[in-house]
Amino acid sequence: MAEFTMELNDEQKEVRDWLHGFAADVIRPAAAEWDEREETPWPVIQEAAKVGIYSLDFYAQQYFDPTGLGIPMAMEELFWGDAGIALSIVGTGLAAVGVLANGTEEQIGTWIPQMYGDASDVKVAAFCSSEPDAGSDVASMRTRAVYDEAKDEWVLNGTKTWATNGGIANVHVVVAVVDAELGSKGHASFIIPPNTPGLSQGQKFKKHGIRASHTAEVILDNVRVPGSCLLGGKEKLDARLARAREKAKKGGERVKNAAMATFEASRPAVGAMAVGTARAAYEVALDYARTREQFGRPIIDNQGVAFQLADMRTSIDAARLLVWRASWMAINGKPFTAAEGSMSKLFASETAKKVTAQAVQILGGNGYTREYPVERMHRDSAIYTIFEGTSEIQRLVIARTLAGMPIR
Ligand SMILES: Cc1cc2nc3c(=O)[nH]c(=O)nc-3n(C[C@H](O)[C@H](O)[C@H](O)COP(=O)(O)OP(=O)(O)OC[C@H]3O[C@@H](n4cnc5c(N)ncnc54)[C@H](O)[C@@H]3O)c2cc1C
């Protein structure tokens, strides 16, 4: 087990500086344009693929970094550049992790390369879990997957919503109900290969922030996929369902939604994205406060402004520490006895919202315009308290964990 450290090693520093350079030179200058266009920034993704940032290799290297700091460091730098573009770059990684975590070696080898494509023909992937009536309450999911034994095929029907890259993805990973009696324990994940008939994009959402990232409904109408598209395989699923049924029988009640607890390990990554946006806004505000003069002196000479900056920096550093702690715990298999993953996401996302609002205030009228990036950063930051579990759900998970209650 790697010791917890707050110091990046030389190799990590090199990667961080390389990512920072890409974020500063390629992502940030493109941010305003793609925010206005509200379209997937394909040329930027392609650029990221060319230099190796948009690739499974890069993602896996950071993901398996034994210190746990690889992913949070990478997320912070890319999202420092711009949240919408960065989500377009890392969105595929979220789907790929679903396959890495649950897929067989053959599934990993077959599907992940098709999620990314290559630098001359980049592709993206989507992870589709949320539904119109199943957001925070994952257990009320309705999309069904039914096994057609004669053909060794699964047939999926339902509507997914809010899917990042939904409909434009080459590969979709879809979570569906295979046993409705078991709540979230009766869910399974499926690969929907490219150009599968029956999968279509529904509404594409016009959003408040992260507008360069494509978010849409995904309609599944009698989508047939081979048995080999069930992540982990049928044998493993049958064994898992049998265990869940046995537990449900013993417990004498329907198994409740335990999915919320399983996100502990992935939530710090979202916290790191929030730290990136918060740090970006703080830096703009600090620079502005030092140079903008009113009443014959820089506005930072007013305690009312300087104290805001002091609070902003303190919360950003505190958020990063929580994120790094939880990331280190996740990679080292430490039990999240106080829901430390949720804590990090809760604090970092609330910090990003607060800090970006303070940055707008410090820039005055300029902060309220699209001439300066803090306006966009403030809009972008609102997503962090919503996706991957809202702030209320994080508090619920933390509170129930502390109380020793089941998380449902
Ligand atoms: C831009 C964007 C991208 C997304 N990307 C993806 C994606 O790629 N894949 C995917 O599957 N999903 C994705 N999501 C979905 C996201 O995870 C959900 O929006 C989120 O889980 C909240 O669900 P909901 O929107 O249905 O809100 P609801 O669950 O309806 O919640 C509404 C409000 O009620 C509160 N609330 C609900 N239950 C409780 C409770 N028990 N106690 C206290 N308060 C409660 C919530 O905190 C919230 O404030 C994305 C969403 C957005 C906006």
The ligand as an SDF file (V2000), in Angstrom:
LIG
                    3D

 53 58  0  0  0  0  0  0  0  0999 V2000
  -25.0460   17.6820  -17.6410 C   0  0  0  0  0  0  0  0  0  0  0  0
  -25.3940   16.3630  -17.0530 C   0  0  0  0  0  0  0  0  0  0  0  0
  -24.6720   15.2430  -17.4230 C   0  0  0  0  0  0  0  0  0  0  0  0
  -25.0200   13.9880  -16.9100 C   0  0  0  0  0  0  0  0  0  0  0  0
  -24.3530   12.8700  -17.3400 N   0  0  0  0  0  0  0  0  0  0  0  0
  -24.8420   11.6530  -17.0330 C   0  0  0  0  0  0  0  0  0  0  0  0
  -24.3170   10.4740  -17.6510 C   0  0  0  0  0  0  0  0  0  0  0  0
  -23.3860   10.5290  -18.4420 O   0  0  0  0  0  0  0  0  0  0  0  0
  -24.8890    9.2820  -17.3490 N   0  0  0  0  0  0  0  0  0  0  0  0
  -25.9260    9.1780  -16.4810 C   0  0  0  0  0  0  0  0  0  0  0  0
  -26.4070    8.0600  -16.2510 O   0  0  0  0  0  0  0  0  0  0  0  0
  -26.4420   10.2720  -15.8410 N   0  0  0  0  0  0  0  0  0  0  0  0
  -25.9170   11.5010  -16.1160 C   0  0  0  0  0  0  0  0  0  0  0  0
  -26.4480   12.6290  -15.5180 N   0  0  0  0  0  0  0  0  0  0  0  0
  -27.5890   12.4820  -14.5860 C   0  0  0  0  0  0  0  0  0  0  0  0
  -27.2830   12.9010  -13.1720 C   0  0  0  0  0  0  0  0  0  0  0  0
  -26.5050   11.9430  -12.5310 O   0  0  0  0  0  0  0  0  0  0  0  0
  -28.6560   13.1330  -12.4730 C   0  0  0  0  0  0  0  0  0  0  0  0
  -29.1770   14.3510  -12.9870 O   0  0  0  0  0  0  0  0  0  0  0  0
  -28.5410   13.2060  -10.9720 C   0  0  0  0  0  0  0  0  0  0  0  0
  -28.2610   11.9400  -10.4550 O   0  0  0  0  0  0  0  0  0  0  0  0
  -29.8210   13.7430  -10.3030 C   0  0  0  0  0  0  0  0  0  0  0  0
  -30.9490   13.0810  -10.7720 O   0  0  0  0  0  0  0  0  0  0  0  0
  -32.2230   13.9270  -11.2360 P   0  0  0  0  0  0  0  0  0  0  0  0
  -31.7350   14.9400  -12.2080 O   0  0  0  0  0  0  0  0  0  0  0  0
  -33.2620   12.9950  -11.7060 O   0  0  0  0  0  0  0  0  0  0  0  0
  -32.7180   14.6980   -9.9600 O   0  0  0  0  0  0  0  0  0  0  0  0
  -33.7180   14.1620   -8.8260 P   0  0  0  0  0  0  0  0  0  0  0  0
  -33.2500   12.8320   -8.3350 O   0  0  0  0  0  0  0  0  0  0  0  0
  -35.1100   14.2460   -9.3280 O   0  0  0  0  0  0  0  0  0  0  0  0
  -33.4970   15.2270   -7.6890 O   0  0  0  0  0  0  0  0  0  0  0  0
  -34.1360   16.5080   -7.6950 C   0  0  0  0  0  0  0  0  0  0  0  0
  -33.8040   17.2180   -6.3820 C   0  0  0  0  0  0  0  0  0  0  0  0
  -34.3310   16.4480   -5.2760 O   0  0  0  0  0  0  0  0  0  0  0  0
  -33.3070   16.1280   -4.3580 C   0  0  0  0  0  0  0  0  0  0  0  0
  -33.5160   14.8100   -3.7720 N   0  0  0  0  0  0  0  0  0  0  0  0
  -33.8670   13.6640   -4.3890 C   0  0  0  0  0  0  0  0  0  0  0  0
  -33.9450   12.6510   -3.5310 N   0  0  0  0  0  0  0  0  0  0  0  0
  -33.6550   13.1670   -2.3090 C   0  0  0  0  0  0  0  0  0  0  0  0
  -33.5570   12.6250   -0.9920 C   0  0  0  0  0  0  0  0  0  0  0  0
  -33.7930   11.3410   -0.7410 N   0  0  0  0  0  0  0  0  0  0  0  0
  -33.2310   13.4660    0.0190 N   0  0  0  0  0  0  0  0  0  0  0  0
  -32.9920   14.7880   -0.2110 C   0  0  0  0  0  0  0  0  0  0  0  0
  -33.0570   15.3460   -1.4360 N   0  0  0  0  0  0  0  0  0  0  0  0
  -33.3810   14.5500   -2.4710 C   0  0  0  0  0  0  0  0  0  0  0  0
  -32.0290   16.1650   -5.1960 C   0  0  0  0  0  0  0  0  0  0  0  0
  -30.8740   16.3470   -4.3880 O   0  0  0  0  0  0  0  0  0  0  0  0
  -32.2980   17.3240   -6.1330 C   0  0  0  0  0  0  0  0  0  0  0  0
  -31.9910   18.5260   -5.4930 O   0  0  0  0  0  0  0  0  0  0  0  0
  -26.0830   13.8820  -15.9890 C   0  0  0  0  0  0  0  0  0  0  0  0
  -26.7980   15.0330  -15.5920 C   0  0  0  0  0  0  0  0  0  0  0  0
  -26.4750   16.2590  -16.1300 C   0  0  0  0  0  0  0  0  0  0  0  0
  -27.2970   17.4570  -15.7350 C   0  0  0  0  0  0  0  0  0  0  0  0
  1  2  1  0
  2  3  1  0
  2 52  2  0
  3  4  2  0
  4  5  1  0
  4 50  1  0
  5  6  2  0
  6  7  1  0
  6 13  1  0
  7  8  2  0
  7  9  1  0
  9 10  1  0
 10 11  2  0
 10 12  1  0
 12 13  2  0
 13 14  1  0
 14 15  1  0
 14 50  1  0
 15 16  1  0
 16 17  1  0
 16 18  1  0
 18 19  1  0
 18 20  1  0
 20 21  1  0
 20 22  1  0
 22 23  1  0
 23 24  1  0
 24 25  2  0
 24 26  1  0
 24 27  1  0
 27 28  1  0
 28 29  2  0
 28 30  1  0
 28 31  1  0
 31 32  1  0
 32 33  1  0
 33 34  1  0
 33 48  1  0
 34 35  1  0
 35 36  1  0
 35 46  1  0
 36 37  1  0
 36 45  1  0
 37 38  2  0
 38 39  1  0
 39 40  1  0
 39 45  2  0
 40 41  1  0
 40 42  2  0
 42 43  1  0
 43 44  2  0
 44 45  1  0
 46 47  1  0
 46 48  1  0
 48 49  1  0
 50 51  2  0
 51 52  1  0
 52 53  1  0
M  END
$$$$
